[in-house]
Amino acid sequence: MFIQTESTPNPATLKFLPGQTVLDAGTADFPTSETAGKSPLAERLFKVQGVTGVFFGNDFVTVTKADETEWDHMKPAILGAIMEHFQSGKPVMSGEADASSGHAEHDGEDAEIVGQIKELLDTRVRPAVAQDGGDITFHGFERGVVYLHMQGACAGCPSSTITLKMGIENLLRHYIPEVTEVRPVGI
């Protein structure tokens, strides 16, 4: 098994491509070791000293490290953990896989606008940020403000504010006049 590694715009996060499907649908975010219980692979990765976050996409795993640790020391252990997991035959996720879009539910008077927001995120934004090892999901819409949740390499990335303001906000405002601003949320 050959696992490729790619850098991301976030220097604290690396993207690992195992050359096979990681998740059949959706994404899975494990921002702390306490949230990794649903995934044998995430639990294994959190055992590597310095790992502070794990994120799964369709064909990739992103790992976020603590500031005081160096990739040179961690990378071999992470590669080993990923390889051992896939060779073990264990599932990436245990129990029922959640095949949701990752977006928060929203109904009410703004349901049509929210539908347009989610459609633009799914077709224009999420494929681009997946290339960088992350994901951005809809969290809420209130009085013209769109609230988005950043995951994987996007969470804590130094350029994420610019991506939100200059990229996503401009895109949404162009297509949906009711949108006045985009803000990140932490969950």
PADO-359755 format. One record per residue: residue in one letter; x, y, z of N, C-alpha, C in turn. Coordinates in steps of 0.001 Angstrom, whole numbers, plus 500000, padded with zeros to 6 digits. Each point is the difference from the previous one (the first is absolute). Last residue first. Layout:
BEGIN
AXYZXYZXYZ...
This chain:
BEGIN
I481940524587516601499001499086500594500652499181501087G500538505039497235500684498848500579498961499119500662V499720503683495671499557499605501342500867498834500460P500180504456496083500290498634500442499391499740501375R498055503434496046500798499918501235500276498550500341V498093503741495832500272498599500367500910500028501218E496170503647497404501273499693500649500121498515500246T496282501991497638500779501215500210501383499728500563V495569497572497063501186499762500832500800501290500092E496132499679497227499610500061501409501188499784500935P500253499600495122500043501376500507499651500137501485I502179496039496962498861500108500912500037501379500653Y503334498752496763498863499187499568498751500175500848H504039502448501004499783500156498560498729499272499556R501593499567504465499362501303499785499684500217498519L502409496100501215498613499938500469499267501322499769L504605499841498884499242499048499178498528499994500407N503023502512502622499767500630498692499171499111499089E501311498218504171499051501100500184499682500672498669I503305496603500009498652499473500216498972501117500153G504624501405499256499531498972499078498533499654500180M502283503267502752500228500379498605499402498999499017K499516499259504797499587501367499650500114500286498508L501376495683501754498603500287500340499552501348499456T504523498803499484499155499119499181498528500304500258I503110502146502724500013500576498648499117499181499073T500598498342504277499228501245500069499940500665498637S502698496112500540498565499706499963499138501251500063S505023499286500144499355500635498844498486499781499961P502822498139503521500221501446499958499279500700498835C498183495491502427500923500368498925500165501517499960G497030497245502920501248500542500516501009500399498939A496426496886498275499882500461501381501360500478500484C499613498004495726499442501359500021499913500569501414A501375495453498925501078500974499809499488501432500068G496490496991501973501229499472499416501061501074499893Q495243502086500225500487498734500534501295499585499321M496065504324501019501192499586499264500595498781500682H494945502615499601500893499237500876501156499470499158L496366504473499547500595498791499442500948499356501004Y495689503895499275500961499443500943500483498658499467V497617504788497954500154498555499854501083499554500971V496511504496499709501319499460500347499972498470499888G496110502906499365500975500238498950501381499428500245R496363499422503198500060501420499631501109500302498996E500453495253501357499189500887500817500244501453499589F501302494346499261499767501221499224499046500868500803G503648495298500656498808500797500255499915501215499101H503132496161499646499621499911501410498720500793500295F503020497449495649499024501004500409499626499767501456T504864498420498050498586499648499999499151501154500520I505190498377497916499253501126500547498526499649499891D505260497386499886498596500089499619499402501227500671G505286497636498508499029500474500978498579499957499482G504484499225497711499904499138501173499009500446501050D501074501846495480500937500448501026499890499192501297Q497115499192496334501332499907499399501077500379501015A495496500603501098500393498591500149501383499774499395V497872504177499480500664499866501293500381498552500293A497689500909495945501270500739500022500719499834501337P495625498143499384501012499280499205501370500688500030R496368502181502288500489498782500649500978499199499140V497818504056498251500949500220501093500599498692500518R496665500238496325501110500907499715501076500047501082T495912497164500113500495499936498619501248500834499761D497741499717504363500262498633499521500633499954498613L498661504199501918501075499412500795500380498625499457L496287502115498054501263500650499612501185499441500782E495743498433501228500306499562498629501316500609499529K498232501409504141500542498635500085500403499486498628I497856504188500172501308500078500660500651498619500027Q495571500276498453500938500549499018501413500074500574G496573498694502911500185498971498970500992500452498943V498644503102503217500929499032500577500267498864499008I496740503149498814501326500628499967501046499010500527E495538498646500324500404500048498592501403500597499853A497967499853504338500352498664499520500490500017498545D498439503523503396501207500117499180500394498680499338E496196500454503013499801500949498913501211500118499070G499768495455502624499393501281500340499968500901498787D503632495981501654498714500177499330499400501317500463H504820496775500119499440501344500125498677500027499259E504560496610501858498644500130499460499502501420500219A505272498741499354498956500096501010498648500131499315H504192497459497603499372501308500203498964499929501124G502384496210498241500842500758500905499416501372500315S498155496223497364500795500961499228500987500757500876S498414494905501241499396501319499838500935500923499234A500238495138501523500125500432498607499361501368499768D502176496647504063499112501149499824500213500567498609A500685494838502050500661501150499380498965501091499786E500017496011503792499304500565498851500743501209499467G503077496754502676498571500249500142499397500543498716S505085500960500429499272498882500577498532500374500153M504149501599496451498982500432500952499292498760500550V503531499170497228500440501338500394499058500552501064P500678494635499556499351501132499329500577501324500485K503002495437499786498978500636500837499348501143499232G503775497214498518498658499685499518498889500601500847S505102500219500083499284499212501007498617499565499530Q502947502949497529500393498595499866499267499105500982F499378504699500153499423499475498759500376498541499776H501818502181503831498540499965500053499418499367498742E504670500729500252499563498900500867498482499894500027M501834503685497705500276498749499299499513498804500818I499739504261501993499053499898498886500171498663499282A503062500970503428498658499803500558498961499842498892G504474501084498785499890498637500523498607499699500527L500964504395498626499963499108498832499841498551500443I500648503099503400498675500182499396499854499086498787A504182500148502121499026499332500869498588500103499423P503562502308497772500141498544499893498969499233500840K499987504859500296499550499449498725500193498483499879M501516503011503737498673499382500053499639499208498755H504132502568500606499948498998501057498685499214499981D500744503574496934501062499014499774499959498879501035W497137503855500355499531498972499070501042498907499792E499799502801504618500478500161498626499497498843499139T498198502743504823500534498783499381500364500266498537E497882503250503021501337499687500507500610498729499400D495485501661498957501032500946499569501407499584500409A496187496276499124500240501045500992501151500881499522K497059497395496281500970499769501069500027501177500970T496543497321496143500472501276500531500875499717501208V498141497215495335500414499930501396500552501365500387T496697497388495949500858501119500405500252499879501500V498551496600495658500007500201501446500842501238500247F497156497827495343501128500559500735499747500056501502D496915498911496233501219499251499682501221500523500746N495438501584500940499758498824499172501254499166499803G500398502893504228499226500301498802499811498710499223F501400501486505440499925499066498882499154500572498882F503178501655504638498864500269499121500050499017498844V502294501424505277499946499058498880498734500303499212G503547502287504192498766499957499228500131499031498837T503497500757503246498944500756500689498679499999499246V505216497341500690498807500118499157498901500701500794G504303498800501934499968501265499283498796500179499093Q501712495092501280500248501191500810500048501251499129V497111495583499005501287500556499587500198501304500765K495952497658500334501026499394500863501400500482499628F496042501144497482500148500829501205501018499413500987L498836497577496059500787501192499677500217500893501214R497215496172500381501390499581499776500891501212499738E495348500680500357500558499642501300501482499628499874A497626500806496034500247501250500729500606499704501367L498678496274497465501149500674499385500331501301500731P496139497507501303501236499315500383501244500672499408S495183502366501077500912499623498933501257499311500528K496333502028502581499266499378498893500919499482498903G501621502429503954499423498707500350499282499276498877A502355504564500517500433498968499060499371498629500228T499841504437502474498951499828498985500289498831499071E503018501436503510498753499578500639498891499737498983S504284501849498788500053498543500176498708499473500633T499640504425497039500704499605501224500014498481500092P498053502153496222500841501108500455500768499715501291F497667497373495797500326499645501378500949501066500537D496383498938495543500916500909500672500164499572501451A498252498143494786499948499766501444501093500839500652T496752499668495061501274500203500668499825499662501477G497229498370495124500144501018501033501418500138500521A499027495388497775499184501211499839500282500959501143D502600496020499420499162499877498803499204501267499736L504908499716502448498566500055500315499206499920498706V504488498990499601500015500136501455498553500013500491T502513497907495346498904500744500608500144500009501517Q504494499579497212498742499269500023498953500839500725G504631501275499608499796499325498723498769499116499969P501799503078503596500374498590500050499803499230498688L501079505216501755499174499331498991500407498526499935F500375504655503483500515498674499667499018499311499057K501407505274501983498997499173499338500664498694499570L501026503924504105500451499291498803498874499118499491T500739504625503519499221498871499493500626499424498747A501421504007502430499830499033501079499265498743499542P500772503891497159501268499332500298499910498964501120N496317501681496311500174500069501449501293499257500363P498507499999495535500257501404500351500213500216501498T501382495254498249498748500750499888500329501468500286S502856495231498158499862501104500938498654500672499757E500946494727499033499942501332499397499930501042501108T501234494349498944499813501076500963500020501321499255Q499062494293498977500542501301499614499700501015501094I500560494468500039499184501127500459500696501292499596F499929494408498671500752501247499902499072501149500368M500422494261500650499150501182500000500896501245500000
